[in-house]
Amino acid sequence: MDATQALAHPSAPVQRLLEIAKTWLDKPQHSGSPTRTICRTARQPNPDEIDALVEAHRSGLTVYQIAQQFGMHRSAVGRHLAARDVHTRQLVLSPTEIHEAAELYRSGQRLKDLAEHYGIGVTTINRILISAGVNMRPPGRRVGPGSTTLINCPPN
């Protein structure tokens, strides 16, 4: 089928498209005045301002609070702090609590109990203990108080 035949006998979908296309020319190309887009380039803070960001973070302000105070985006504040080797993530547990949790785990406490005690998830306490160099026990359930025999439990 050549192009002449295709246009001479268009299918139903093509006819509908041609009908819609006729209305396109009836509509104005744009309505009203053209919309202007205002673009602005982020101003780079000078070294003194970055020092002020670092001091604000050390004084206890969060990245969000610093961003609001200095009129910057939070990700920009984070980048400037990271460039100065300032860590913005808060520790889940303090070094003292990590040491305490490790000792409790070594003495036989379950991950579930430790997680509940510190108000964090089981996966989080597990990750913290592993990163602290604690040898983890195999998964299972103890058979009695103080028993070292484990029963493998099916995963939940």
C-alpha positions as CSV (number, residue, x, y, z in Angstrom):
1,M,0.0,0.0,0.0
2,D,1.5,3.3,-1.0
3,A,1.0,6.7,0.8
4,T,-1.7,7.9,-1.5
5,Q,-3.9,4.9,-0.8
6,A,-3.2,5.1,3.0
7,L,-4.4,8.8,3.1
8,A,-7.3,8.2,0.7
9,H,-8.8,5.5,2.9
10,P,-7.6,6.1,6.5
11,S,-8.4,3.7,9.3
12,A,-10.7,4.8,12.1
13,P,-7.8,5.8,14.5
14,V,-6.1,7.8,11.8
15,Q,-9.4,9.6,11.0
16,R,-9.9,10.5,14.7
17,L,-6.3,11.8,14.8
18,L,-6.9,13.9,11.7
19,E,-10.1,15.4,13.3
20,I,-8.2,16.3,16.4
21,A,-5.4,17.8,14.4
22,K,-7.9,20.2,12.6
23,T,-8.7,21.8,16.0
24,W,-5.0,22.5,16.8
25,L,-4.9,25.3,14.2
26,D,-8.0,26.9,15.7
27,K,-6.4,27.3,19.1
28,P,-4.0,30.2,19.8
29,Q,-0.3,29.2,19.8
30,H,0.1,30.6,23.4
31,S,-2.1,32.2,25.8
32,G,-1.3,35.6,27.2
33,S,2.2,36.9,27.6
34,P,5.1,34.4,27.6
35,T,6.1,33.0,31.0
36,R,9.5,34.1,32.2
37,T,11.6,31.6,34.1
38,I,13.8,33.2,36.8
39,C,17.0,31.4,37.1
40,R,19.6,32.2,39.7
41,T,23.0,30.8,40.4
42,A,23.7,29.7,43.9
43,R,26.2,32.0,45.5
44,Q,29.3,30.2,46.8
45,P,30.0,31.0,50.5
46,N,33.4,32.4,51.3
47,P,35.8,30.6,53.7
48,D,34.6,32.7,56.7
49,E,31.0,31.7,56.0
50,I,31.9,28.1,55.8
51,D,33.7,28.5,59.2
52,A,30.5,29.9,60.5
53,L,28.6,26.8,59.2
54,V,31.1,24.5,61.0
55,E,30.8,26.5,64.2
56,A,27.0,26.4,64.0
57,H,27.1,22.6,63.6
58,R,29.5,22.2,66.5
59,S,27.2,24.3,68.7
60,G,24.5,21.7,68.2
61,L,22.4,23.0,65.3
62,T,21.2,20.4,62.8
63,V,21.9,20.7,59.1
64,Y,18.3,21.8,58.5
65,Q,18.5,24.5,61.1
66,I,21.9,25.8,59.6
67,A,20.4,25.8,56.1
68,Q,17.5,27.9,57.2
69,Q,19.7,30.3,59.2
70,F,22.1,30.8,56.3
71,G,19.6,30.8,53.5
72,M,21.1,27.7,51.9
73,H,19.9,24.3,50.8
74,R,20.5,21.5,53.3
75,S,22.5,19.5,50.8
76,A,24.8,22.5,50.1
77,V,25.3,22.8,53.9
78,G,26.1,19.1,54.1
79,R,28.6,19.3,51.2
80,H,30.4,22.3,52.8
81,L,30.6,20.5,56.2
82,A,31.8,17.3,54.6
83,A,34.5,19.2,52.8
84,R,35.7,20.3,56.2
85,D,35.6,16.7,57.5
86,V,32.6,17.4,59.7
87,H,30.4,14.3,60.1
88,T,26.7,15.2,60.1
89,R,25.3,11.8,61.0
90,Q,24.4,11.4,64.6
91,L,25.6,8.2,66.3
92,V,22.9,5.8,67.2
93,L,24.8,4.8,70.3
94,S,27.7,6.6,72.1
95,P,31.0,4.7,72.3
96,T,30.3,4.0,75.9
97,E,26.9,2.5,75.0
98,I,28.5,0.4,72.2
99,H,31.1,-1.0,74.7
100,E,28.3,-1.7,77.2
101,A,26.1,-3.4,74.6
102,A,29.1,-5.6,73.4
103,E,29.7,-6.7,77.0
104,L,26.0,-7.5,77.5
105,Y,25.9,-9.5,74.3
106,R,29.1,-11.4,75.2
107,S,27.5,-12.2,78.6
108,G,24.5,-13.9,76.8
109,Q,22.0,-11.1,76.2
110,R,19.9,-11.5,73.1
111,L,20.0,-9.0,70.2
112,K,16.2,-8.5,70.6
113,D,16.7,-7.6,74.3
114,L,19.6,-5.2,73.6
115,A,17.6,-3.5,70.8
116,E,14.7,-3.0,73.1
117,H,16.9,-1.7,75.9
118,Y,18.5,0.9,73.6
119,G,15.4,1.7,71.7
120,I,16.7,0.7,68.3
121,G,16.1,-2.1,65.8
122,V,17.5,-5.6,66.0
123,T,19.3,-5.1,62.6
124,T,20.8,-1.8,63.8
125,I,22.2,-3.3,67.1
126,N,23.5,-6.3,65.1
127,R,25.3,-4.0,62.6
128,I,26.7,-1.9,65.5
129,L,28.1,-5.0,67.3
130,I,29.6,-6.4,64.1
131,S,31.3,-3.1,63.3
132,A,32.6,-3.0,66.9
133,G,34.3,-6.4,66.3
134,V,32.0,-8.6,68.3
135,N,31.9,-12.2,67.3
136,M,28.2,-13.0,66.7
137,R,26.5,-16.1,67.9
138,P,24.7,-18.3,65.4
139,P,21.0,-17.6,65.1
140,G,18.8,-19.7,67.4
141,R,17.1,-19.9,70.8
142,R,18.6,-20.9,74.1
143,V,17.1,-24.0,75.7
144,G,17.3,-22.8,79.3
145,P,18.6,-20.1,81.5
146,G,22.4,-20.0,81.1
147,S,22.3,-22.9,78.6
148,T,24.7,-22.9,75.7
149,T,22.7,-25.3,73.6
150,L,21.0,-23.7,70.7
151,I,17.8,-24.7,68.9
152,N,17.6,-23.4,65.3
153,C,14.4,-21.5,64.8
154,P,12.7,-21.0,61.5
155,P,13.0,-17.4,60.2
156,N,9.9,-15.2,61.0
